[in-house]
Structure formats: C-alpha cells, structure tokens
C-alpha cells in the first residue's frame, strides 16, 4: 500500500513531467514560428530586389545606361 510520502513523490514526478512536456511543446512552436518568419522575409526580399531592378531599368534614359544597370545587378558576378 502507498503511504503519504509515496503519493507526494508520485504527484511531484507527474507535475514535473507535465511541465517538461509543456516546455518542449512550446519550444517547438517557437522554432516553427521563427522558421515561417525567416521564409517569409526571404520571399519578400527577393520580390523587393526584382521591383527595384525593374524600376531602375524603367527610369534609365538610354540603352547604354540600362546595360550598365543590368551589369551591376547581374547576380552571377
């Protein structure tokens, strides 16, 4: 039969296990949320780069300046 000290130990272990489970679950949510934010920023950044490049090309007055802008914006260099 269980006495009071055994029950206290059992409740302490159960409470500790529940706290650990909650901490792990919350940590995973935080990490997943951070990954979603990083992915969204990567997509937004690429879109911004394209928009700026197109705006520069449209504003350029001559074909020579457009070629210079294209050379500057080329990603392989």
Secondary structure, DSSP 8 states (H G I E B T S, - for coil): ---HHHHHHHHHHHHHHHHHHHHHHHHHHHHHHHHHHHHHHHHHHHHHHHHHHHHHHHH-SSHHHHHHHHHHH-TT-
